Amino acid sequence: MLRYLPFLLVLALWIYAFIDCLNTPEEQVRGLPKVIWVIIILLFGEVLVGPIAWLVAGKVRTAPGGGSTPSEWHRNHRTEFVAPDDNPEFLKSLKEESKKDEALLKDWEADLRRREEELRRKENGEEPKDS
């Protein structure tokens, strides 16, 4: 089983580099056109030259936040969590949904009353009123 490990590692690196190259926007590719990088990765994948060349020289790699280290970026860009019951937008949407539900319920109740009245009239032999 261990004798297949180098082959699997080479294959994984080759697939990663190929997919990374395909998913990279054209403006982030440096040195050569994207199509040439794909060909290099495909042709020289078995000997790792193509994938390593792509990872080292093919793509512009920048730190998040315009040059700061990732830990600095996370320190300066914390997301503020707001509980749903403290979020005014969420509470407003609940009130709007509640108003819609109440109006729908009133319509259903009125329709039910009307149908019950028609049923009573039919049972008593009265002519139904035209609404």
N, C-alpha and C positions, 0 to 999 in steps of 0.2 A: 504494500500500500504506500509506503514512504517513497518508493521509486517513482510514483506518479506525481508527487508533490511539486517538483520543479516544473513539470509540464503544465500542471494546473495553475501555478503562479504566473507563468509566462502567458498562458491563455487569459487569465483574469486581467493582467495588466494590459494585454492587447485589446480586450473587449472594452475595458474602462477608457483607454485612450481613444479608441474609435468612437465610442458613444459621446465622450466629452468633446471631441472634435466636431462631431455632427451637431451637438447642442449649443456650441459656442457661436454667438453672433459674429457675423463677418467683421464688424468693426473691432472686435477684441482679438482677432487672429493677427499675428505679426509675422513678418519675414516673408512668407509665401502666401499665395491665395489658398483659401480653405480647401478647394478641390485637390490641390497638390499635396496638402497635408494628409488628406484622406488616403490618397494613393500611396504616399510614403508609409503611413501606418499599416496599410494593407500589404504592401510589398515586403516591408522589412520587419514585420511583426514577429516572425519566428525567432529572429536573432536579437530582438528587443531594441534594435536601433531606432525603428520608426516610433514606437510608443514612447521611448525615453526622450527622443528628440522633440516630440510633441509636448511632453510634460515639462521639459526644460526650456525650450525656445519657441514653442508655437503659439502660446496663449499669453495675453497680458494678464498678469495676476497682481491684484492690488489688495491691500488690507481693507476691511470694511470701514466705512466712515472717512474715506479719503486719506489714508496713510497712517492712521493711528493703529495701534495694536488691537487685536480683537478684545482683549480684556478691558482696555480703555474704552472702546466703543460700547461694550455692554455696561460698563460703569456709568457712562454718560447718557445712555439711551434706555433707561428702565421704563417699562410700561407700568402705568398706574392701574391696578386692578380695582374696579368698582363693583361692589356687590349689586345684584339686580335690584334689591329693594332701596338702594341708594342712588340708582341711576335714573335721572329725571326723564330721559328719553324712553327708557323701558317702561317706567310707570305711566307715562303719557300714552304709549302704545297699548298698555293694558286697559286704560280708561276708554280709549277709542274702541277697542275690541268689546269691552263690556257694554258700551252704548249700542253697538251693532247687535250684540246678542240680545239685549233687552228689547230692542225694536223688533227683532225677529220673533222673539217669544210672544210679544204682544200681538203680532200679526197671527201667529199660530193659535193663540187663545181666542182671538176674535173669530177666526175661521172655525175653530172647534165649537164655539157658542152658536154660530150660525148653522152649522151642520146639525147640532143637537136640536135646535129649534125646528129645523126642517123635518127631522126624524119624528119629533113629537107631533107635529101637525099631520104627518102622514099616518101615524098611528091613530090619531083621533079622527081621521077622515076629513080633515080640513084641506082646502086647496092651498098649495104652497104659494107664498108671496114671491113675486118677481123682484129680484134685487137689482 
